[in-house]
């Protein structure tokens, strides 16, 4: 199975960031270069994750230099910023069963894709064990 790839237009639509800004982030080394060149260039989910994290920090008022330090591994916490109307945010929506849904903002929760998949597997297993057992009888 191959990982999903995106062209620059897709990346712009998914991140709500302009082509010019994405190219600038690549130029200054904040975003990894795409795979391939010119029209054949493509981006992966890793690029999208980097871009969404970069956008989150930038929207929180963090300088690009500070963002560079954070990407380099500095673990000093970044304070959250209140969302403004019109803000675009990517969330995972998990339907456990009708009437039970979970909404996760993986970046905000600090979850990488594998942690998110593991979380979903465990929630689904818990739901199956809990919801499939016979309900207690009431006398």
Secondary structure as a PSIPRED ss2 file (coil, helix, strand):
# PSIPRED VFORMAT (PSIPRED V4.0)

   1 X C   1.000  0.000  0.000
   2 X C   1.000  0.000  0.000
   3 X C   1.000  0.000  0.000
   4 X C   1.000  0.000  0.000
   5 X E   0.000  0.000  1.000
   6 X E   0.000  0.000  1.000
   7 X C   1.000  0.000  0.000
   8 X H   0.000  1.000  0.000
   9 X H   0.000  1.000  0.000
  10 X H   0.000  1.000  0.000
  11 X H   0.000  1.000  0.000
  12 X H   0.000  1.000  0.000
  13 X H   0.000  1.000  0.000
  14 X H   0.000  1.000  0.000
  15 X H   0.000  1.000  0.000
  16 X C   1.000  0.000  0.000
  17 X C   1.000  0.000  0.000
  18 X C   1.000  0.000  0.000
  19 X H   0.000  1.000  0.000
  20 X H   0.000  1.000  0.000
  21 X H   0.000  1.000  0.000
  22 X H   0.000  1.000  0.000
  23 X H   0.000  1.000  0.000
  24 X H   0.000  1.000  0.000
  25 X H   0.000  1.000  0.000
  26 X H   0.000  1.000  0.000
  27 X H   0.000  1.000  0.000
  28 X C   1.000  0.000  0.000
  29 X C   1.000  0.000  0.000
  30 X C   1.000  0.000  0.000
  31 X C   1.000  0.000  0.000
  32 X C   1.000  0.000  0.000
  33 X C   1.000  0.000  0.000
  34 X C   1.000  0.000  0.000
  35 X E   0.000  0.000  1.000
  36 X C   1.000  0.000  0.000
  37 X C   1.000  0.000  0.000
  38 X H   0.000  1.000  0.000
  39 X H   0.000  1.000  0.000
  40 X H   0.000  1.000  0.000
  41 X C   1.000  0.000  0.000
  42 X E   0.000  0.000  1.000
  43 X E   0.000  0.000  1.000
  44 X E   0.000  0.000  1.000
  45 X H   0.000  1.000  0.000
  46 X H   0.000  1.000  0.000
  47 X H   0.000  1.000  0.000
  48 X H   0.000  1.000  0.000
  49 X H   0.000  1.000  0.000
  50 X H   0.000  1.000  0.000
  51 X H   0.000  1.000  0.000
  52 X H   0.000  1.000  0.000
  53 X H   0.000  1.000  0.000
  54 X H   0.000  1.000  0.000
  55 X H   0.000  1.000  0.000
  56 X H   0.000  1.000  0.000
  57 X H   0.000  1.000  0.000
  58 X H   0.000  1.000  0.000
  59 X H   0.000  1.000  0.000
  60 X C   1.000  0.000  0.000
  61 X C   1.000  0.000  0.000
  62 X C   1.000  0.000  0.000
  63 X C   1.000  0.000  0.000
  64 X H   0.000  1.000  0.000
  65 X H   0.000  1.000  0.000
  66 X H   0.000  1.000  0.000
  67 X H   0.000  1.000  0.000
  68 X H   0.000  1.000  0.000
  69 X H   0.000  1.000  0.000
  70 X H   0.000  1.000  0.000
  71 X H   0.000  1.000  0.000
  72 X C   1.000  0.000  0.000
  73 X C   1.000  0.000  0.000
  74 X C   1.000  0.000  0.000
  75 X C   1.000  0.000  0.000
  76 X C   1.000  0.000  0.000
  77 X C   1.000  0.000  0.000
  78 X C   1.000  0.000  0.000
  79 X C   1.000  0.000  0.000
  80 X C   1.000  0.000  0.000
  81 X C   1.000  0.000  0.000
  82 X C   1.000  0.000  0.000
  83 X C   1.000  0.000  0.000
  84 X C   1.000  0.000  0.000
  85 X C   1.000  0.000  0.000
  86 X C   1.000  0.000  0.000
  87 X C   1.000  0.000  0.000
  88 X C   1.000  0.000  0.000
  89 X C   1.000  0.000  0.000
  90 X C   1.000  0.000  0.000
  91 X C   1.000  0.000  0.000
  92 X E   0.000  0.000  1.000
  93 X E   0.000  0.000  1.000
  94 X E   0.000  0.000  1.000
  95 X E   0.000  0.000  1.000
  96 X E   0.000  0.000  1.000
  97 X E   0.000  0.000  1.000
  98 X C   1.000  0.000  0.000
  99 X C   1.000  0.000  0.000
 100 X E   0.000  0.000  1.000
 101 X E   0.000  0.000  1.000
 102 X E   0.000  0.000  1.000
 103 X E   0.000  0.000  1.000
 104 X E   0.000  0.000  1.000
 105 X C   1.000  0.000  0.000
 106 X H   0.000  1.000  0.000
 107 X H   0.000  1.000  0.000
 108 X H   0.000  1.000  0.000
 109 X H   0.000  1.000  0.000
 110 X C   1.000  0.000  0.000
 111 X C   1.000  0.000  0.000
 112 X C   1.000  0.000  0.000
 113 X H   0.000  1.000  0.000
 114 X H   0.000  1.000  0.000
 115 X H   0.000  1.000  0.000
 116 X H   0.000  1.000  0.000
 117 X H   0.000  1.000  0.000
 118 X H   0.000  1.000  0.000
 119 X H   0.000  1.000  0.000
 120 X H   0.000  1.000  0.000
 121 X H   0.000  1.000  0.000
 122 X H   0.000  1.000  0.000
 123 X H   0.000  1.000  0.000
 124 X H   0.000  1.000  0.000
 125 X H   0.000  1.000  0.000
 126 X H   0.000  1.000  0.000
 127 X H   0.000  1.000  0.000
 128 X H   0.000  1.000  0.000
 129 X H   0.000  1.000  0.000
 130 X H   0.000  1.000  0.000
 131 X H   0.000  1.000  0.000
 132 X H   0.000  1.000  0.000
 133 X C   1.000  0.000  0.000
 134 X C   1.000  0.000  0.000
 135 X C   1.000  0.000  0.000
 136 X C   1.000  0.000  0.000
 137 X C   1.000  0.000  0.000
 138 X C   1.000  0.000  0.000
 139 X C   1.000  0.000  0.000
